[in-house]
Amino acid sequence: MKVIKTYYFAHQVIERIGDALLAQNIVQVFLATECPKIFYRVLKSYLIAQPLILMARILRYRRRGVILVREFNTKQLYLMLPILFPFWKNVYWINNHNLHFALMRKSDRFILSLAIRMGFNLVLVESRAGVEQLVGKARADQLPLVRYPVLDQPKSAKADGKRLCVGFVGRFRHDKDQEGAIAQLLKARAAGVLDIDVLVATPDATDLQRFADQGCLTINTTSDEGYAEAMDATDIAVLNYHRHAYEYRPSGVLRDLLGRHIPVALPDFPVLADQLMQPVAAGATYSSLEKLPEAIIAIRDSKTIRHNFKAYCEARSDTAIGALFRSSLPSAAH
């Protein structure tokens, strides 16, 4: 059963993990952490209201079988750990930003590492990288692992003779330095290192005009049609995430691009690299912006990357994700 009432934008990619495991009856209850706004108004605190509702739901459904929690705030474990400890054997908690911030913040690191050592089932997404820094390799290897479900929907084939198009698709947010990556590729093109078009596809009209003035192709992605056009136009995508925002996080945007069979170049952060390169390479990583043109060339010249997408998507089918998660469950919970 699914107990999710969305009062704000949900992390849809994470929700797809729960839906895949529910459909195969691997988990019996899939919980969200939202609660009605009235509880916020009464208790005057998100950090208190949300875990109270979540704990009530876990206690209510604890005899139904395996419970999967869609996402949680790490700091709320200070309140939930003493109460839920006797009941959380069959409760599994999907890691969203939790591990990433625990490796950056002492308060998060303390409570998350303590909880994991006490049997807290943190479900890692796409990679085990980083968690052994909290609890050691032996305990890290015991934690369940899942991958983002990927819909295998190849984009339209590139026309023969068309110039290679390197695309930057999506809003220019604080967690990505797309401007720096674009500047690096325009510099490489001007120097004759790369013969490419640089595409900027975003719903922001100001950004579109700014990059058009620099010699980039532009597509307005305000509409679904514009977004689909940008995907079809892109031969290689770049996601130049900031380390402070994504060193130990996977990417839902990366999942969307790879499902369209678009190879990606991105920084060689541990979790992103695993998401991109496991079980087969679907792009290339770079250690610095100066190395980005080399990553583009490596993808362009690869004889295998474009043939890897079928295997990549099969490893992220609902069935494959279910088998991967099931293999981590104690036999009594199967």
Secondary structure as UniProt FT lines:
FT   STRAND          2..3
FT   HELIX           12..23
FT   TURN            24..25
FT   STRAND          29..31
FT   HELIX           37..43
FT   HELIX           46..61
FT   TURN            62..63
FT   STRAND          67..69
FT   HELIX           74..76
FT   HELIX           77..84
FT   HELIX           85..87
FT   TURN            89..90
FT   STRAND          91..94
FT   HELIX           98..102
FT   TURN            103..104
FT   HELIX           106..117
FT   TURN            118..119
FT   STRAND          121..125
FT   TURN            129..131
FT   HELIX           132..140
FT   TURN            141..142
FT   STRAND          145..146
FT   TURN            160..161
FT   STRAND          164..169
FT   TURN            174..175
FT   HELIX           178..190
FT   TURN            191..192
FT   STRAND          196..202
FT   HELIX           205..212
FT   TURN            213..215
FT   STRAND          217..220
FT   HELIX           224..233
FT   STRAND          236..238
FT   HELIX           243..246
FT   TURN            247..248
FT   HELIX           252..259
FT   TURN            260..261
FT   STRAND          264..267
FT   HELIX           270..277
FT   STRAND          283..286
FT   HELIX           289..291
FT   HELIX           292..301
FT   HELIX           305..307
FT   HELIX           309..314
FT   TURN            315..316
FT   HELIX           318..326
FT   TURN            327..328
FT   HELIX           331..333
//
